[in-house]
Amino acid sequence: MPNARQTAAAAESGAARAHGAMLLYAFLISTSFPVGAAITHDLDPVVLTFFRFLFGAAAFAVALLLTRQWQRPSFGLLWRGAATGLPMVIFFVAMFEALRWAEPLNTSALFTLIPLMAAGIGFVLNGHRSGPAQLVCLAIAGMGAVWILFAGDVSRLLAFSLGHGEQIFFLGCVAFAAHSPLISRLHGGYPAKQLTFWSIVTGALVLGLVAAPQLAAATWTEAGAGAWLGVLYLAVANTAVTFFLIQFASRVLPSHKVMAYTYLSPGFVALLQGVLGQGWPAAGIWAAIAVTASVTLLLQRLGRAQS
């Protein structure tokens, strides 16, 4: 049997892998904002999300078959997959609809409010408690996100008037915030790859039923090759891969620490937009991005000190 030192080393190694997974997750999820904004006008948001899940499920099925990890699902795995996948269905539909109206940087700023929501949902569902220092960090990051959202304009901030796209995306963020706590509560010990796959499959089935009228009436030639390449990228990198990364990390880390990595999103989005020639944020916005991103590290260190 492993001794205490080996157990502690294994736990530390698992935590390190979980943090690495979430760092990659933060970058990949950030790319979905500019990519989604580029293609969301070519396809209906529900149809777009359906193909994202469908292609993601196909990619994941191939991976399971090649690694000989395919197995017939039990009823317990199916309903757990559906329950943990539904929040992501809601989130992605809301994201694509919101990006028709809102800027990618604005949606990424709203995305950083998710850890605060996840902390509350995690407490209700799983009894995960955030200490006073962690709550202060969440509040500081939230203020940074709001500053980015209103472009440092005090008059807009005081009016606190969100645009149509931002309102839609806020509702999607509430659904996303429930994802990690639900995995923590409902995973039932099933392997992360299996739960991820059936989350995507059941999500695709739900979307297929909802999108059936749009699918029947769609004119597929209206969407160019770039749109379909974007859907394929989102399906593989931002659905199959990110689903697995968050499923894996949520088994090791509490939900608020998993979601803390979303604070890196505005910085990644700003860098991507700048590199792609879409403009760089003003200095004041960069300062808010830096404050928001720094909270990711602070939350991890606070958690380590308290553990």
Buried (B, 14 or more C-beta within 10 A) or exposed (E): EEEEEEEEEEEEEBBEEBBEBBBBBBBBBBBBBBBBBBBBEBBBBBBBBBBBBBBBBBBBBEBBEEEEEBEEBEEEBEBBBBBBBBBBBBBBBBBBBBBBBBBBBBBBBBBBBBBBBBBBBBBEBBEBEBEEBBBBBBEBBBBBBBBBBBBBEEEEBEEEEBBEBBBBBBBBBBBBBBBBBBBBBBBEEBBBBBBBBBBBBBBBBBBBEBBEEBBEEBEEEEBEEEBBEBBBBBBBBBBBBBBBBBBBBBBBBBBBBBBBBBBBBBBBBBBBBEEEEBEEBEEEBBBBBEBBBBBBEBBBEBBEEEE
